[in-house]
Amino acid sequence: MSTTEVAKPVLPVLQDYAAIVGEPEITELRELARRLAGRHAKMVNSTAVGGGVAEILNRLVPLMEEVNVPTRWEVITGGEKFFHITKAFHNALHGAPYEGAADWFDTFLATNEENRRRMQFDEDFVVIHDPQPLALIAQRDSRPSHWVWRCHIDLSNPNEQVWDFLKPWVDRYDASLFSSPQFTRGLRIPQYLFFPTIDPLADKNRELEAVFVRGVLEQFHVDPARPILTQISRFDRLKDPVGVIRAYRLVKRYEDCQLVLAGGSATDDPEGAAVLREVEEAAGGDPDIHILNLPPWSHLEINALQRGSTIVIQKSLREGFGLTVSEALWKKKPVVASAVGGIPSQVIHKLTGMLVHSPEGTAYQIRFLLANPSFAKALGENGHQHVKEHFLLTQNLRRYLTLFLVLLEGD
């Protein structure tokens, strides 16, 4: 077993974002970075592809490099059993029952230890993402570095057995970062609010020609002439794709619409194939339900599916943040989403989208928006502005640079 270092892709440079966020913000980011001259950072997570964390790091790390804060991104490795365990941890931290075997905690620590022995931590700042690599903090020595735990999941109601096991490791860090105030816990270390963000220049979010959007819809046999309801998510029970199908069927009684469920799986999620089978069974062969199991590089296709949609849905049962909501809002789409996790930070009810609590409520709001297109358009416009002000990549860069400066001031 060995760690894997992530290759650096060719991406837009910081100046490219000036046309979106304004020149003063770019100047401010460069000034913040200048004060960190000579400092290095490391980001560690559990997957290089699939899921919001990998997408964020794929865009953030090159910008950190560009502003002369060299940042190395590494991914831990583990066997099938390890990722089965960490998926159970993930669900349990979201409040699901936990039925782990007696040796699971030991296996978790042993895998972290194997990764720790093969990794070097010479950087000034080490940011560990989510529970999977949490115990790498055991590597910390007397060197004056700063360790930060970035939690992307909802800890508002964790399973006590799992949280009691993980919490002593969290308390060894210098700071913790959460996506919503509701996620924080009673910790001995400082806690900071860090919204996840999207990259407006990424293939998943950049402007597309209408002919390309139409071509993608036709490629997947989706009729551009009829209303299209879409949810973009991993095939994960916490995303409730079966509940989305229930909502669609309630709408279908009154509206001739289509449903697109598009997503894939992450390399650290062993449940995706089973959930996909459940979704296909729930669809029951309905020709207007389009279940698309897309590879992780399908960013342009996902972009086109969202842009071609009439309404975008995110009916999660639990959610860390739900960046697909910001992606849809950025594209000025009306969004109907569950009032869970970090979604209410993005969807302000009846202003930037519609919040719901059930399949029936989802169906009701979808029918309302289909019947009131001018109101739906206003939601999309407001949502776009909200994302621009709070959830773009440059804001994430600003938060990390500011955090590192705060940590240095505490030395």
N, C-alpha and C positions, 0 to 999 in steps of 0.2 A: 504494500500500500504506500502511495506517495502523494504528495500534494501536486496540484496542477496549476501552473501559472497561466493566466488568461492572456491571449494575444491581444495586441492593441489594434483596433480597426481604424480605417481612415474615416474621419468624422469632421463635421463643421468646426470652425475655429470660433473663439469667443466673439470676435468682431462681427461675425455673421448674425449674432443675436441683437445687435444694436438697432436694426430696423424694426424689431418687435418690441423690445423693452426700453429702448432709448439709449443714447450715448452716455448720459450721466451715470446710469447704472453700471455700464461696462467700465467706465473710469473708476467708479467706486470699488468694484470688484478687484481691479488691478491694484488699487492702493491697499486694500486689505491684504492681498497676497504679498505685496512688497514687504509688509511688516513681518511676514513669515519666511523671509529669504533664508535659505540654508536648511530649512526644516523638511523632513520627509514623513510620509504617511503610508499606512498599509490598510487595505480593506480586505476582510475575509468573510466569505459566505459559503453556502453548500451547493450551489449550482451555477454554472456559467450560462445556461440557456433555460428559458421558460420561467414565467413568474416575474412579478414587478421588481423584485430586488435586483435580479440580474440585469434587467432592462435599465434601471436607474444607474447601476455601477458602470454599465457599458458606455453610458454617455457622460457620467460625472468624472470618472477617472481621467480620461483624456483632457478635460478642461482643467483639472487640478494640475496635470503635467504642464499644460500650456502656460499657466500663470506662475510657473516655477515653484510649485509645491509638489515635488516628485512623489507619485503615489503608485504603489504596487498593489494589484488585485490578485488574490490567491483564493483558490477553491479547495476546501477539504474533500477528501475522498473517504468512502466507506462501503461496506458490503450491503447486500440486500437487507440483512437483518437490522443493520444500523439505521437505514432510512425507513424501514418499517417502524422501528422504535420512535424515531424522531417525528414521523407522521402522527403516531399515537400521542406523543407529547403535544404536538401542534393542536390536535383536536381537543385534547384535555385542557390545554391552556385557554381554549375558546369556550370551555365549560362542558365539554362532552364527558361521558363516563370514561374512566380509565381502568383497563383490565390487563395491565402489564404483567409479564412473567417475573419471577423473583430475580432473575439475572439481568433484567433490562437496564437497570441503572448502572450495573458494573460494565455491561457491554458499551453503553454510551460513553462512560469515562475511559474505557480502554481504547476505543476508537479515537477519541480526542487526544489521548496520550500518544498513540501511534502517529497522528498528524503533527502533534507538537514536536516530537523528536526529529521530524524531518523539515521543520520550518525554522526560519531565522526571524527574529524580531529585533532588528537594529534600528527601526524607525522611531521618530519622536512621538508619533501618534499611531495607535493601533485601534481600528474600529472593527468590532466583531458584530456580525449581523445575525440576529435571531438565535434560537436556542442551540441549533445543531453544533456550532463550534464554540459554545459558551465556555467550556472548560479549558480552552487554550490559555486562559488567564493564568493557569499553572506555570506557564513559561516565564511569567513576569519575575524579574530579578531586581537587583538594587539599582539598575540603570535608570536614570531619571526620564523615563518615557511615560506617556499618558495613554491609558486604556479606556475605551468607551464601548458600552454595549448599546447597539442600535436594535430596538425591538420593533418589528413591523407588524406584530399581531396584537389582537385584542386581549388584554390581560384583566379586563374589568371583572370577570367572574371565573378565575382559573380553578381547575381541580386542585384541591389542597395537597394531595399526595405528590403530584408532579411539581407544583410550585414550591413546596417545602424542600424538595430535593434541589431545585435549580437556584432558589433565592440566595443561599450562601455564596454561590459562585458569582451571582450578579453583584452582591455587596462588596466584592473584591475589586470592582472597577472604580475608576475615578468619576464616571458620569454615566447616565443612561439617557437614551433618546426614545421618545414615544410619538406615535402619529396622532394621538388625540389625548386631551386631558383626562378623559374617562378611563384610559388604559393604565394609568400610573398606579403604582403600588407603594406600600410602606417600605421604603428603602433607606439605607443609611447614607446613600450617595445622592448627589444632585440629580434632578430629573429635568430634561428639557423637551419642549415641544418642537418636533421636526416633521413638517408635512412632507410626504413623498411628492415627487414632481414628475412631469412629463417633458419631453424634449419636443418643442414645436417644429424643429427642423428634421426630426427623425422620419424615416419612411412611414412609420405608423401614424404620423400626425401632419405631415406637410400637405400643402395643397395638391390636388390631383385634377387632371382634366376630366370633364364630364364623360367623355367618350371612354376613358379608361374605367371609370366607375361603372358605367353601364356594361362594359365588356366583362368585368369581374362578376357582376350579378348574373349575366347570361351564362357565363362559364359554370356557375353553380346552379343553374336552372331556376334562378329567382326572377320573378316577373317584375320589371321596373314599373309597370303600369298600375300595380295594386299595392296597397299599404304593406310595408315591411316592418315587422317588429324584430328586434335583434338583441341578443345578449352575447357578449364576447367574454368568455371566462374559461379557465381550466375546467375540465370535467371533474368536479369536486363536489361532494355532497353539500358542503357549506355554501356553495354558490347556488344551490337549489334549482338545478336545471329542470327537474321533474315538476317542481312548483311553477316554473315558467310555462311549461306545457299546459298545466292546469289553467293558468291565467289566460293563455292564448285561446284555449277551447271555450272559455267563458265569453271572450270577445268575439270569437268566430260565430257564435250564435246570432250576432247582430251585424258583424262587419266581414266583408270578404277580404281577409288579410292573410299574410304569410308570416311564418316564424323562422328565424335563423338562429341556431345555436352553434356558435363557432368558437373553437378553442383547441386546446391540445393538452399536453401534460408537461410537468417539469421533471428533470432527472432525479430529484429528491422526493418525488411523490409516487409511491407504488400503487396507489388506489385508482389512478386515472382510467385504466382499461376496464375495471369493474364498473365504475360509474358510467362510462360511455355505453356499456351494454344495458345498464338500467335505463338510460335515456332513450336508447333505440327501442327498447321494449315499450316504454311509456308512449313513444311517438306512434306506435301501432301502424306503421306504414302510411301515415297521412302524407300525401304528396306535397302538401303545403308546409310541412315541417322539414326544414333543411338542416341536418346535423352534419357539421363540417369539422372533421378531426384534422386540424391543420398542423403542419410542421412549425417549429419555433421561428423559422426565418420568413414566415408569411406576413410580414409587416405591411406591405403594400396592399395585399388582399384584405387584411383586417381593416386598414384605413378605408379602402373602397366600400367594404360592407357597411361600416359605420356611416360613411357619407351618403350611401345610397338608401339608408334606412329612414323610415318615417318617424319612428320612436325607438330609442335605445333603452333597454331594461337592464337593471342590475339587482335581481331579487335575492341577494345573499341572506343566509340565515345568521352568519357571523362574518365579519369582515375586518381585516386589518385597516385598510384604507379604501381600496377599490379604485385603482388608477384608471380603469376602463371608464369610470364615470367622468373623470377630468378629460380623458381623450374624447369622449362624446361631446361634452360641453364645449371643448375647444373647437369642435367642428360645427357648433351652433345647433346641435340636435336637442330636441326636448327629451328629457330623461325621466324615467319612472324608476325609483330605486328604494330599497329597503332602508328604514331608519335605524341602521345598525353600524357599529364600528365608526370608521372615519367618514362614512358617506354623508352624514349631516353637515360636516364641515364644507362639503362641496355642493350639496343640494340644499339650498334654503327653500323650504316648502312654499310653493306658489310664486317664487321669485326666480330661482335658477333651475327649478325642476319640481318634481312631485315626489313626496315621501310616502311610503306605504308600509303595511305591516302584515299582509296576507296575500295569497293568490287572488282572493275576491277583491281586495282593495287595489291590487295591481290592475286587474281587469277593468275596474271602475274608472281608474285614472286614465288608462289607455283609451277607453271609449270617450271620455271627456275630451282628451286632447285631439282625437280623430275628429270629433264634432266641432272643435274650436281651433282651427288651424292658425288663426292670427295670434291667439294666446300661446299656442305651442311655439310659434316663431319668436315671440317675445321672450319666452323662457330660454330659448336657445341663445338669443343675443345677450341676455343678462348672464347666462352661464359662461359664455365665451369671455366676457369681461372679468368675471370672478376668477376664472382660471388664470387669465393674464396677470392679475394682481397678486395671486397667492401660490399658484401651483406649477410654475414653469421652472425649468432646469436651473436657470440663473439664480433663482431664490434658494435652491438647494446648495449651490456652490457658496452663496453668501453665508448661509447658516453654518456650513462646515468651517469656512475660513474664520468666522466670528467665534465659533466654539473653540477652535484651536488657539486663538488669541486669548480667550478667557482662561483656558487651561494653563497657558504659559504665565499669565499674570498671577496665578495662584502658586507658582513655584516659590 
